[in-house]
Amino acid sequence: MESINDDASSAPGAGLNYFNYFTEVEEEFVRRRGKPMLISPLDWALVETWKDAGIPLHIVLRAINEAFDAYDARAQKHRKINSIFYCQQQVEATFAEYRLAQVGGDAASVGSGAGESSAAGRGSEQAAFPKDVLFGFLARCDDELRAAGSRASTSGLSALENAIVRSRARMKEITVEVEGSARVDAEALERDLDGLDRMILEAARESFGEDELKKLRAEADSNLRAYRKKMDKAIYEQTVQNFISRRLREMNNIPRMSLFYL
C-alpha cells in the first residue's frame, strides 16, 4: 500500500492527484472498508481540515491504510468502521512523523506542510486541467450561483445576493482569461476561486446572523462530541468551522468553487 501512496506524491500527475484530494481520500477509505458507504458531512469537514492544514494527500492515504491495517490485525472486531474519523489520530501521527523526517531537508517543506500542499502549484506547471473540463466546471458553478442568487433574493438575504452577483461577474472575467491563455495556471485559478468562495460564505454568515450560526455550532459540537477528546484543539476547531461552512452552503445551495471539487 505504501508504495502506491508514495508514487502518488512523486509521479508526473501528482498535481492532478492533489486537486482530486477529496475523491482520493473517499475512494481509499471505501476501498479499505470493503463495503460502499456515503461519506457524511462531518467526514467531509474533517477531510477539508486536513487539506487546509497542508497535510499532503499521500500522507493521508498512507495513514488510512495504516489505520485499517491495525484494525485488520485485531483478533476481535466488534464494530465496523463507519467514519473517516476512525483514521483521524493516525493521520495526525503520520503527519507529525512526516514533518520530523523533513527536518534538515528543504526548509520550504518544513513547518505547516505548505511545501507538500504546493503540489497543486506544481501540477499547474504540467497543465493538469484541460480547458474544456475547466469551462464545464465554471459554467456549472455559474448556473448554481444563479439559482442560489434567485433564492437569496426571494428570501431577502441581500448581502448574500450581492456577493453572488459580484462573484458571477468575476467568474465571467475568469472564464475569458482562461479562454485567452495559452496555458492555464491552475494555482492562480484556485486562488481566484477561493477568494470568491470566501466572499460568498462570509456574506452567508452575515445574512444568517449570530443566532443561526450558534445553532450550527451546537450541531457541529454535538456531532463531534465522541471525537473531541481525541482531536488536536486546532484540528477540532477547524473541523467545526468547516462543518458550519458546509451547512451554510447546503442551506443556500451555494456551490463549492474550488478545483478540489472539480
C-alpha positions as CSV (number, residue, x, y, z in Angstrom):
1,M,0.0,0.0,0.0
2,E,2.7,2.4,1.0
3,S,4.5,2.3,-2.3
4,I,1.3,3.2,-4.1
5,N,0.8,6.2,-1.9
6,D,4.4,7.4,-2.3
7,D,4.0,7.1,-6.1
8,A,1.0,9.4,-5.8
9,S,3.3,12.1,-4.5
10,S,6.1,11.7,-7.0
11,A,4.5,10.7,-10.2
12,P,4.2,13.2,-13.1
13,G,0.5,13.5,-12.4
14,A,0.9,14.3,-8.7
15,G,-0.6,17.8,-9.1
16,L,-3.7,16.4,-10.6
17,N,-4.0,13.8,-7.9
18,Y,-3.7,16.6,-5.3
19,F,-6.5,18.5,-6.8
20,N,-8.5,15.3,-6.5
21,Y,-7.8,15.3,-2.7
22,F,-11.4,14.6,-1.6
23,T,-12.1,12.0,-4.2
24,E,-8.8,10.1,-3.5
25,V,-9.4,10.1,0.3
26,E,-13.0,8.9,-0.1
27,E,-12.1,6.2,-2.6
28,E,-9.2,4.9,-0.5
29,F,-11.4,4.8,2.7
30,V,-14.2,3.0,1.0
31,R,-11.8,0.6,-0.7
32,R,-10.2,-0.4,2.6
33,R,-13.5,-0.6,4.4
34,G,-14.6,-3.2,1.8
35,K,-18.2,-2.0,1.5
36,P,-19.6,1.1,-0.2
37,M,-21.0,3.9,2.1
38,L,-21.9,7.5,1.8
39,I,-19.4,9.9,3.4
40,S,-21.1,12.1,6.0
41,P,-20.9,16.0,6.0
42,L,-18.9,15.6,9.2
43,D,-16.4,13.4,7.5
44,W,-16.0,15.9,4.6
45,A,-15.4,18.6,7.1
46,L,-12.6,16.6,8.6
47,V,-11.0,15.9,5.2
48,E,-11.2,19.6,4.4
49,T,-9.5,20.3,7.7
50,W,-6.6,18.0,6.7
51,K,-6.4,19.7,3.3
52,D,-6.5,23.2,4.8
53,A,-3.8,22.2,7.3
54,G,-1.5,21.3,4.4
55,I,-1.4,17.6,5.2
56,P,-0.2,16.0,1.9
57,L,-2.5,13.7,0.1
58,H,-0.1,10.8,0.2
59,I,0.3,11.2,3.9
60,V,-3.5,10.9,4.4
61,L,-3.7,7.9,2.2
62,R,-0.8,6.2,4.0
63,A,-2.4,6.9,7.4
64,I,-5.8,5.5,6.2
65,N,-4.0,2.3,5.2
66,E,-2.1,2.1,8.5
67,A,-5.3,2.6,10.5
68,F,-7.1,-0.2,8.6
69,D,-4.0,-2.5,8.9
70,A,-4.1,-2.0,12.6
71,Y,-7.9,-2.7,12.7
72,D,-7.5,-5.8,10.5
73,A,-4.8,-7.2,12.8
74,R,-7.2,-7.2,15.8
75,A,-8.3,-10.6,17.0
76,Q,-11.8,-9.3,17.6
77,K,-13.7,-6.7,15.6
78,H,-16.8,-5.6,17.5
79,R,-17.7,-2.7,15.2
80,K,-17.4,-1.9,11.5
81,I,-15.5,1.3,10.6
82,N,-18.2,3.7,9.5
83,S,-16.5,7.0,9.7
84,I,-13.2,8.6,8.4
85,F,-12.8,9.9,12.0
86,Y,-11.5,6.4,12.8
87,C,-8.4,7.4,10.9
88,Q,-8.1,10.8,12.4
89,Q,-5.5,10.1,15.1
90,Q,-3.4,8.0,12.7
91,V,-3.4,10.9,10.1
92,E,-2.2,13.3,12.8
93,A,0.5,10.9,14.0
94,T,1.7,10.1,10.4
95,F,1.8,13.8,9.5
96,A,3.9,14.5,12.7
97,E,6.3,11.8,11.7
98,Y,6.5,13.2,8.2
99,R,7.3,16.7,9.4
100,L,10.0,15.4,11.7
101,A,11.5,13.5,8.8
102,Q,11.7,16.8,6.9
103,V,13.9,18.4,9.5
104,G,17.3,19.1,7.9
105,G,15.8,18.9,4.4
106,D,14.3,21.6,2.3
107,A,13.2,24.4,4.6
108,A,10.3,25.2,2.4
109,S,8.8,21.8,3.0
110,V,9.0,22.0,6.8
111,G,6.5,23.7,9.2
112,S,2.9,23.9,8.3
113,G,3.2,21.3,5.5
114,A,2.8,24.0,2.9
115,G,5.7,22.6,0.9
116,E,3.7,19.5,0.0
117,S,0.4,21.4,-0.2
118,S,2.0,23.4,-3.0
119,A,1.8,20.2,-5.1
120,A,-1.2,21.9,-6.6
121,G,1.1,24.6,-7.9
122,R,3.5,22.0,-9.4
123,G,0.5,20.4,-11.0
124,S,-0.4,23.7,-12.7
125,E,3.0,23.7,-14.4
126,Q,2.0,20.4,-16.0
127,A,-1.3,21.8,-17.5
128,A,-3.2,19.4,-15.2
129,F,-6.7,20.6,-16.3
130,P,-7.9,20.5,-19.9
131,K,-9.7,23.8,-20.8
132,D,-13.0,22.0,-21.7
133,V,-13.1,20.5,-18.2
134,L,-12.5,23.9,-16.7
135,F,-15.1,25.6,-18.8
136,G,-17.6,22.9,-17.8
137,F,-16.8,23.4,-14.2
138,L,-17.1,27.2,-14.3
139,A,-20.4,27.0,-16.2
140,R,-21.8,24.6,-13.7
141,C,-20.8,26.9,-10.8
142,D,-22.3,29.9,-12.6
143,D,-25.6,28.0,-13.1
144,E,-25.7,27.0,-9.5
145,L,-24.8,30.5,-8.3
146,R,-27.6,32.0,-10.5
147,A,-30.1,29.7,-8.8
148,A,-28.6,30.5,-5.4
149,G,-28.9,34.2,-6.1
150,S,-32.6,33.9,-7.0
151,R,-33.2,32.0,-3.8
152,A,-31.3,34.6,-1.7
153,S,-33.3,37.4,-3.4
154,T,-36.6,35.7,-2.6
155,S,-35.5,35.1,1.0
156,G,-34.5,38.7,1.5
157,L,-30.8,37.8,2.0
158,S,-29.4,41.0,0.4
159,A,-25.8,40.6,1.5
160,L,-25.7,37.1,0.1
161,E,-27.4,38.1,-3.1
162,N,-25.0,41.0,-3.7
163,A,-22.0,38.7,-3.1
164,I,-23.3,36.2,-5.6
165,V,-23.8,38.9,-8.2
166,R,-20.2,40.1,-7.8
167,S,-18.9,36.6,-7.9
168,R,-20.7,35.8,-11.1
169,A,-19.3,38.9,-12.7
170,R,-15.8,38.0,-11.7
171,M,-16.3,34.4,-12.9
172,K,-17.1,35.7,-16.4
173,E,-13.8,37.6,-16.4
174,I,-12.0,34.4,-15.2
175,T,-13.6,32.4,-18.0
176,V,-12.4,34.9,-20.6
177,E,-8.9,34.8,-19.0
178,V,-8.8,31.0,-19.2
179,E,-10.1,31.0,-22.8
180,G,-7.4,33.5,-23.9
181,S,-4.5,31.9,-22.1
182,A,-2.1,29.5,-23.9
183,R,-1.6,27.6,-20.7
184,V,-3.9,27.6,-17.6
185,D,-2.2,28.5,-14.3
186,A,-4.2,26.2,-12.0
187,E,-2.7,27.6,-8.8
188,A,-3.7,31.1,-9.7
189,L,-7.2,30.0,-10.8
190,E,-7.6,28.2,-7.5
191,R,-6.7,31.4,-5.6
192,D,-9.3,33.3,-7.6
193,L,-12.0,30.8,-6.9
194,D,-11.1,30.5,-3.3
195,G,-11.4,34.3,-2.9
196,L,-14.9,34.2,-4.4
197,D,-15.9,31.2,-2.3
198,R,-14.8,33.0,0.9
199,M,-16.6,36.2,-0.1
200,I,-19.9,34.3,-0.6
201,L,-19.5,32.3,2.6
202,E,-18.9,35.5,4.6
203,A,-22.0,37.0,3.1
204,A,-24.0,33.9,4.0
205,R,-22.7,34.2,7.6
206,E,-23.7,37.9,7.7
207,S,-27.1,37.2,6.3
208,F,-28.0,34.4,8.7
209,G,-26.8,36.2,11.9
210,E,-25.3,35.1,15.2
211,D,-28.3,33.1,16.4
212,E,-28.4,30.8,13.4
213,L,-24.6,30.4,13.5
214,K,-24.8,29.4,17.2
215,K,-27.3,26.7,16.2
216,L,-25.0,25.4,13.6
217,R,-22.1,25.5,16.0
218,A,-24.1,23.5,18.5
219,E,-24.9,20.9,15.8
220,A,-21.3,20.6,15.0
221,D,-20.3,20.2,18.7
222,S,-22.9,17.6,19.2
223,N,-21.8,15.6,16.2
224,L,-18.2,15.8,17.2
225,R,-18.7,15.1,20.9
226,A,-17.4,11.5,20.6
227,Y,-14.2,12.6,18.9
228,R,-13.3,15.8,20.7
229,K,-11.0,14.4,23.4
230,K,-9.0,12.6,20.8
231,M,-8.5,15.6,18.5
232,D,-5.9,18.3,18.5
233,K,-7.6,21.5,19.5
234,A,-6.8,23.4,16.3
235,I,-7.9,20.4,14.2
236,Y,-11.1,20.2,16.2
237,E,-11.9,23.9,15.8
238,Q,-11.2,24.0,12.1
239,T,-13.4,20.9,11.6
240,V,-16.2,22.7,13.4
241,Q,-15.8,25.7,11.2
242,N,-15.7,23.6,8.0
243,F,-18.8,21.8,9.1
244,I,-20.6,25.2,9.6
245,S,-19.4,26.4,6.2
246,R,-20.6,23.2,4.6
247,R,-24.1,23.5,6.3
248,L,-24.3,27.2,5.1
249,R,-23.6,26.1,1.6
250,E,-26.2,23.3,1.8
251,M,-28.8,25.6,3.2
252,N,-28.3,28.2,0.5
253,N,-27.5,25.9,-2.5
254,I,-24.0,27.5,-2.8
255,P,-21.6,25.5,-4.9
256,R,-18.1,24.8,-3.6
257,M,-15.9,26.8,-6.0
258,S,-12.6,25.0,-5.8
259,L,-10.7,22.8,-8.2
260,F,-10.6,20.3,-5.4
261,Y,-14.2,19.7,-6.2
262,L,-13.8,19.5,-10.0
